[in-house]
Amino acid sequence: MDSEALVAEYLLLGLRFDRLVQGFVDSYTGDPSLRRRVNDEARPDPARLVADARRLRAELPDSGLAAPRRRFLAAQLTALECSGRKLAGERLPFPAEVEAYFQVTPVPGEPDAYREAHRELAEVLPGRGPLDTRLAAIRGRDQVPAARLKVCVQALSGALRERVRDRFGLPVQEAVDYQVVTDKPWSGFNHYLGDFRSRVAVNADVGHRAANLPQLVAHESYPGHHTEHCRKEAGLAIRDAQAEHTIFLINTPQCLMAEGLADLGLQAVVGPGWGPWAAEIFADLGIWMEGELAERVESAMNRLLTVRQDALLMLHDDGADDAEVTAHLQRWLLMSDRRAQHLVRFMRDPLWRAYTTTYVEGYRLLRQWLENRPVGTSSADRYRRLLDEPLVPDVLRAELAARV
């Protein structure tokens, strides 16, 4: 099979998974005739999808594709094979499922590290008394009213967009349309529409704060998901005619790379001082935010990153019930019962059940790779590679190992 035919088969395979699981294709900007073809077919058989994924992966070495494209497609096809096996009813150990999807091994965190993070928070937070009460008091002071949510998001988006345009570049015609929604398992979601346009939904049910909105907008739009989609569409898909980048598939290594990139976005374009920077924007809107304190609190909270992965492993590997998992999240992340239950709901969703690992391990791997860059390589150059190249976790680990 030649390279063009193999890539077309990969696109058809991804579109067929979407017939079985709505939302499996996060975005598709490729040949519309392929989608029409799949929609006209009978409902796919999961076992056939597994066989197709294996066959395509076996044909990659003789496809004539360049090595980066082969690596990318091999990783994606491995993940699709695992999804097909799950849909066919096969029971897999949860860690093995995650490894097949994302090329990482989920590991629990260390309670001693969590205790140290709590000690750091105790020094940062004003007042006395229980840590969760003091943190809740701070979080309650900069709540953004639902009626002001969209205007705050748009103000942050405009400021971040200018920084991204100056540092990395954006297509002239790109744009993001923001919508406020409710009753969703996530806090924000980027729907990439193609032609350099996104629709970003922000879930008002979460109860957004001025301190967390900069991260959310950077994650979903600039320089996160929207920026990555735009630059890969302009570069890999259009300029280089690599059609495999016209589809984005859930539960693949593509996701871990994208979520790690997005979570590091605020540091990439603002960096230290993002708290006071954001506070100035909110002040113009009449929203209070204590920028320096917010930044110090978020720095300490980052040390609790793996608590969410603990919860995931408790649910799907240890068989813990929702009450146990909610209590774990409340104890270590110091969050409200409402917010903890929202996270567990996300982890229970059949499509998203393994996805929390992309935020935890994606952030850790990509941060390490960004920080351990070659001499003479700027942080912007390093981040630009994430935006533009078809990298997978194994490639980043190999580059890190080569520097040891």
C-alpha positions as CSV (number, residue, x, y, z in Angstrom):
1,M,0.0,0.0,0.0
2,D,1.4,3.4,-0.9
3,S,1.7,6.2,1.6
4,E,-1.3,8.2,0.4
5,A,-3.6,5.2,0.5
6,L,-2.3,4.2,3.9
7,V,-3.0,7.6,5.4
8,A,-6.5,7.6,3.8
9,E,-7.2,4.2,5.5
10,Y,-6.0,5.7,8.8
11,L,-8.5,8.6,8.4
12,L,-11.3,6.2,7.5
13,L,-10.5,4.1,10.6
14,G,-10.7,7.1,12.9
15,L,-14.0,8.2,11.4
16,R,-15.4,4.7,11.9
17,F,-14.6,4.8,15.6
18,D,-16.7,7.9,15.8
19,R,-19.6,5.9,14.4
20,L,-19.3,3.7,17.5
21,V,-18.4,6.4,20.1
22,Q,-19.8,9.8,19.5
23,G,-17.0,12.4,20.2
24,F,-14.2,10.0,19.5
25,V,-13.2,12.3,16.6
26,D,-12.4,15.6,18.3
27,S,-12.0,17.4,15.0
28,Y,-11.8,16.5,11.3
29,T,-10.8,19.0,8.6
30,G,-9.9,16.5,5.9
31,D,-11.6,15.3,2.7
32,P,-15.4,15.4,3.4
33,S,-16.0,12.6,1.0
34,L,-14.3,10.2,3.4
35,R,-16.7,11.2,6.2
36,R,-19.7,10.8,3.8
37,R,-18.4,7.3,2.9
38,V,-18.2,6.2,6.5
39,N,-21.6,7.6,7.3
40,D,-23.1,5.6,4.4
41,E,-21.5,2.4,5.7
42,A,-23.1,-0.2,8.0
43,R,-22.3,0.2,11.7
44,P,-18.6,-0.8,12.1
45,D,-17.6,-4.1,13.8
46,P,-15.1,-3.4,16.6
47,A,-13.2,-6.6,15.8
48,R,-12.7,-5.4,12.2
49,L,-11.4,-2.1,13.5
50,V,-8.9,-3.9,15.6
51,A,-7.7,-6.0,12.6
52,D,-7.5,-2.8,10.4
53,A,-5.4,-1.0,13.0
54,R,-3.0,-4.0,13.2
55,R,-2.8,-4.3,9.5
56,L,-2.0,-0.6,8.9
57,R,0.6,-0.6,11.6
58,A,2.3,-3.6,10.0
59,E,2.4,-1.9,6.6
60,L,4.0,1.3,7.9
61,P,7.7,0.2,7.5
62,D,7.2,-0.3,3.7
63,S,4.9,2.7,3.2
64,G,7.6,5.1,2.0
65,L,6.6,7.6,4.8
66,A,9.3,9.6,6.5
67,A,10.3,8.4,10.0
68,P,8.5,11.1,11.9
69,R,5.3,10.3,10.1
70,R,5.7,6.5,10.7
71,R,6.3,7.1,14.4
72,F,3.3,9.3,14.8
73,L,1.0,6.8,12.9
74,A,2.4,3.8,14.7
75,A,1.6,5.4,18.1
76,Q,-1.9,6.4,17.0
77,L,-2.7,3.0,15.5
78,T,-1.5,1.3,18.7
79,A,-4.0,3.4,20.6
80,L,-6.8,2.7,18.1
81,E,-6.2,-1.0,18.4
82,C,-6.6,-0.8,22.2
83,S,-9.9,1.2,21.8
84,G,-11.2,-1.4,19.4
85,R,-10.4,-4.2,21.8
86,K,-12.2,-2.4,24.6
87,L,-15.2,-1.8,22.3
88,A,-15.2,-5.5,21.4
89,G,-15.6,-6.3,25.1
90,E,-12.1,-7.3,26.1
91,R,-11.1,-6.5,29.6
92,L,-7.6,-5.0,30.0
93,P,-5.7,-4.0,33.1
94,F,-6.3,-0.2,33.5
95,P,-2.5,0.7,33.4
96,A,-2.1,-1.3,30.2
97,E,-5.0,0.5,28.7
98,V,-3.5,3.9,29.5
99,E,-0.1,2.9,28.2
100,A,-1.6,1.8,24.9
101,Y,-3.5,5.0,24.6
102,F,-0.8,7.6,25.6
103,Q,2.7,6.0,25.7
104,V,3.0,6.7,29.4
105,T,2.6,4.6,32.6
106,P,0.3,6.1,35.2
107,V,1.8,6.0,38.7
108,P,0.3,7.3,42.0
109,G,1.8,10.2,43.8
110,E,3.5,10.2,47.2
111,P,1.5,11.3,50.3
112,D,4.7,12.8,51.8
113,A,5.0,15.1,48.7
114,Y,1.4,16.1,49.2
115,R,2.1,16.9,52.9
116,E,5.0,19.1,51.9
117,A,2.8,21.0,49.4
118,H,0.3,21.5,52.2
119,R,3.0,22.9,54.4
120,E,4.0,25.3,51.6
121,L,0.4,26.4,51.2
122,A,0.1,27.0,54.9
123,E,2.9,29.4,54.7
124,V,1.5,31.2,51.7
125,L,-2.2,31.5,52.7
126,P,-3.2,34.3,55.0
127,G,-5.0,33.7,58.3
128,R,-5.1,30.8,60.7
129,G,-7.1,27.6,61.0
130,P,-7.7,24.6,58.8
131,L,-6.0,24.7,55.4
132,D,-9.1,23.9,53.4
133,T,-11.0,26.7,55.1
134,R,-8.2,29.3,54.4
135,L,-8.0,28.2,50.8
136,A,-11.8,28.3,50.3
137,A,-11.7,31.8,51.7
138,I,-9.2,32.9,49.1
139,R,-11.0,31.2,46.3
140,G,-14.3,32.8,47.4
141,R,-12.9,36.3,47.0
142,D,-12.2,36.3,43.3
143,Q,-15.3,34.5,42.0
144,V,-16.3,35.6,38.5
145,P,-20.1,36.0,38.2
146,A,-21.6,33.9,35.5
147,A,-23.0,37.0,33.8
148,R,-19.4,38.4,33.5
149,L,-17.7,35.2,32.6
150,K,-17.7,35.7,28.8
151,V,-16.4,39.3,28.9
152,C,-13.6,38.2,31.2
153,V,-12.7,35.3,29.0
154,Q,-12.7,37.5,25.9
155,A,-10.4,40.1,27.6
156,L,-7.9,37.5,28.6
157,S,-8.1,35.9,25.1
158,G,-7.3,39.2,23.4
159,A,-4.3,39.9,25.6
160,L,-2.9,36.3,25.2
161,R,-3.6,36.4,21.4
162,E,-1.3,39.4,21.0
163,R,1.5,37.7,22.8
164,V,1.1,34.5,20.8
165,R,1.0,36.4,17.5
166,D,4.3,38.2,18.4
167,R,6.1,35.1,19.7
168,F,4.9,32.3,17.5
169,G,2.8,33.7,14.7
170,L,-0.8,33.0,13.8
171,P,-2.7,32.7,10.5
172,V,-4.2,36.1,9.7
173,Q,-7.8,34.8,9.5
174,E,-7.8,32.8,12.7
175,A,-10.5,33.4,15.3
176,V,-12.1,31.9,18.4
177,D,-15.8,32.2,19.3
178,Y,-16.5,31.8,23.0
179,Q,-19.7,30.3,24.4
180,V,-20.8,29.8,28.1
181,V,-22.5,26.5,28.6
182,T,-23.7,24.3,31.6
183,D,-24.1,20.6,32.4
184,K,-20.8,19.4,31.0
185,P,-18.2,17.0,32.6
186,W,-15.4,19.4,31.8
187,S,-14.5,23.1,32.7
188,G,-13.7,24.2,29.1
189,F,-13.6,22.6,25.7
190,N,-12.1,23.6,22.3
191,H,-14.1,22.6,19.2
192,Y,-11.8,23.1,16.3
193,L,-13.9,23.9,13.2
194,G,-11.1,24.1,10.6
195,D,-10.1,27.0,8.4
196,F,-8.2,28.4,11.5
197,R,-11.4,28.8,13.6
198,S,-12.4,27.4,17.0
199,R,-15.5,27.5,19.2
200,V,-14.5,27.3,22.8
201,A,-17.1,26.4,25.4
202,V,-16.7,27.4,29.0
203,N,-18.7,25.5,31.6
204,A,-20.3,28.0,34.1
205,D,-21.3,25.2,36.5
206,V,-17.7,24.9,37.6
207,G,-17.7,28.3,39.3
208,H,-14.8,30.1,37.7
209,R,-12.4,32.4,39.5
210,A,-10.2,35.2,38.2
211,A,-7.2,33.2,39.4
212,N,-8.0,30.2,37.2
213,L,-9.4,31.8,34.1
214,P,-5.9,32.8,32.6
215,Q,-4.9,29.2,32.7
216,L,-8.1,28.0,31.1
217,V,-8.0,30.6,28.2
218,A,-4.3,29.8,27.6
219,H,-5.1,26.1,27.6
220,E,-8.0,26.2,25.2
221,S,-7.0,29.0,22.9
222,Y,-3.7,30.9,23.0
223,P,-1.2,29.3,22.9
224,G,-3.0,26.0,23.6
225,H,-5.4,23.9,21.6
226,H,-6.6,26.6,19.1
227,T,-3.0,27.7,18.4
228,E,-1.8,24.2,17.9
229,H,-4.6,23.3,15.6
230,C,-4.0,26.4,13.5
231,R,-0.3,26.0,13.1
232,K,-0.5,22.2,12.4
233,E,-3.3,22.8,9.8
234,A,-1.3,25.6,8.1
235,G,2.0,23.6,8.3
236,L,1.7,19.9,8.5
237,A,-1.7,19.5,6.8
238,I,-1.7,22.2,4.1
239,R,2.0,23.1,3.4
240,D,3.3,19.5,3.9
241,A,0.2,17.6,2.7
242,Q,0.3,15.3,5.7
243,A,-3.4,14.4,5.8
244,E,-3.1,12.4,9.0
245,H,-3.1,15.8,10.8
246,T,-6.5,16.6,9.5
247,I,-8.0,14.4,12.2
248,F,-7.7,14.5,16.0
249,L,-8.6,11.4,17.9
250,I,-9.5,11.0,21.5
251,N,-7.5,8.5,23.6
252,T,-4.3,8.6,21.5
253,P,-0.8,10.0,22.2
254,Q,-2.0,13.0,20.2
255,C,-4.1,13.9,23.2
256,L,-1.3,13.7,25.8
257,M,0.9,15.9,23.7
258,A,-1.9,18.5,23.2
259,E,-2.9,18.6,26.9
260,G,0.7,18.9,28.1
261,L,1.3,21.7,25.6
262,A,-1.9,23.5,26.6
263,D,-1.3,23.2,30.3
264,L,2.2,24.8,29.9
265,G,0.8,27.6,27.6
266,L,0.5,30.3,30.2
267,Q,4.1,29.8,31.3
268,A,5.2,29.8,27.6
269,V,3.7,33.2,26.8
270,V,3.6,35.1,30.1
271,G,5.8,33.1,32.5
272,P,6.6,34.3,36.0
273,G,4.5,37.3,36.9
274,W,1.3,36.0,35.2
275,G,-0.6,36.7,38.3
276,P,-0.1,40.5,38.4
277,W,-0.4,40.6,34.6
278,A,-3.8,39.0,34.8
279,A,-4.9,41.2,37.8
280,E,-4.4,44.3,35.7
281,I,-6.7,42.9,33.0
282,F,-9.4,42.0,35.6
283,A,-9.0,45.4,37.3
284,D,-10.1,47.1,34.1
285,L,-13.3,44.9,34.2
286,G,-14.0,45.6,37.9
287,I,-13.0,42.1,39.0
288,W,-10.7,41.8,42.0
289,M,-7.7,39.4,41.9
290,E,-4.7,39.3,44.1
291,G,-2.2,38.4,41.5
292,E,0.9,37.7,43.4
293,L,-0.9,35.5,45.9
294,A,-2.8,33.7,43.2
295,E,0.5,32.8,41.5
296,R,2.1,31.5,44.7
297,V,-0.9,29.4,45.5
298,E,-1.0,27.9,42.0
299,S,2.7,27.1,42.3
300,A,2.1,25.1,45.5
301,M,-1.0,23.4,44.0
302,N,1.0,22.2,41.0
303,R,2.8,19.9,43.5
304,L,-0.5,18.1,44.0
305,L,-0.9,17.3,40.3
306,T,-0.8,13.6,40.7
307,V,-3.7,13.5,43.2
308,R,-6.1,13.4,40.2
309,Q,-4.2,10.4,38.8
310,D,-4.5,8.7,42.2
311,A,-8.2,9.1,41.9
312,L,-8.2,7.7,38.5
313,L,-6.3,4.6,39.6
314,M,-8.5,4.2,42.6
315,L,-11.6,4.2,40.4
316,H,-10.4,2.0,37.5
317,D,-7.6,-0.1,38.9
318,D,-8.4,-0.6,42.6
319,G,-12.2,-0.6,42.3
320,A,-12.8,2.1,44.9
321,D,-16.3,3.6,45.1
322,D,-17.1,7.2,44.2
323,A,-17.3,8.3,47.9
324,E,-13.7,7.1,48.6
325,V,-12.4,8.9,45.5
326,T,-14.2,12.1,46.3
327,A,-12.8,12.0,49.9
328,H,-9.3,11.5,48.5
329,L,-9.7,14.5,46.2
330,Q,-11.1,16.6,49.0
331,R,-8.4,15.7,51.4
332,W,-5.4,16.4,49.3
333,L,-6.6,18.9,46.7
334,L,-8.6,20.8,49.4
335,M,-11.5,21.1,47.0
336,S,-15.2,21.3,47.7
337,D,-17.5,18.3,47.6
338,R,-19.2,19.8,44.5
339,R,-15.9,20.2,42.6
340,A,-14.6,16.7,43.6
341,Q,-17.9,15.1,42.4
342,H,-17.5,16.9,39.1
343,L,-14.1,15.4,38.6
344,V,-15.3,11.9,39.5
345,R,-18.1,12.4,37.0
346,F,-15.5,13.1,34.3
347,M,-13.4,10.1,35.3
348,R,-16.5,7.9,35.1
349,D,-17.5,9.0,31.6
350,P,-16.9,6.0,29.2
351,L,-15.0,8.2,26.6
352,W,-13.0,10.2,29.1
353,R,-12.3,7.5,31.8
354,A,-8.5,7.4,31.1
355,Y,-8.1,11.0,30.0
356,T,-7.0,12.5,33.3
357,T,-3.6,11.0,32.7
358,T,-3.0,13.3,29.7
359,Y,-3.1,16.3,32.1
360,V,-0.9,14.7,34.7
361,E,1.8,12.8,32.7
362,G,1.5,15.2,29.8
363,Y,2.4,18.2,31.9
364,R,5.2,16.4,33.7
365,L,6.8,15.0,30.5
366,L,6.5,18.1,28.5
367,R,7.7,20.4,31.3
368,Q,10.8,18.2,31.8
369,W,11.5,18.3,28.0
370,L,11.0,22.1,27.8
371,E,13.3,22.7,30.7
372,N,16.1,20.3,29.6
373,R,16.6,22.0,26.2
374,P,20.0,22.1,24.4
375,V,22.3,25.0,24.9
376,G,21.4,27.8,22.6
377,T,17.8,26.7,22.2
378,S,15.3,29.3,23.6
379,S,12.2,28.3,25.5
380,A,10.1,29.7,22.6
381,D,12.0,27.6,20.1
382,R,11.3,24.5,22.2
383,Y,7.6,25.3,22.6
384,R,7.3,26.0,18.9
385,R,8.4,22.4,18.1
386,L,5.4,21.2,20.2
387,L,3.1,23.5,18.1
388,D,4.5,22.5,14.8
389,E,5.9,19.0,14.8
390,P,4.2,15.5,14.9
391,L,5.9,14.6,18.2
392,V,4.9,11.7,20.4
393,P,5.8,10.9,24.1
394,D,8.4,8.3,23.1
395,V,10.3,10.9,21.0
396,L,10.5,13.3,23.9
397,R,11.7,10.6,26.3
398,A,14.4,9.6,23.7
399,E,15.6,13.2,23.4
400,L,15.7,13.5,27.2
401,A,17.7,10.3,27.5
402,A,20.2,11.4,24.9
403,R,21.0,14.5,27.0
404,V,21.8,12.4,30.1
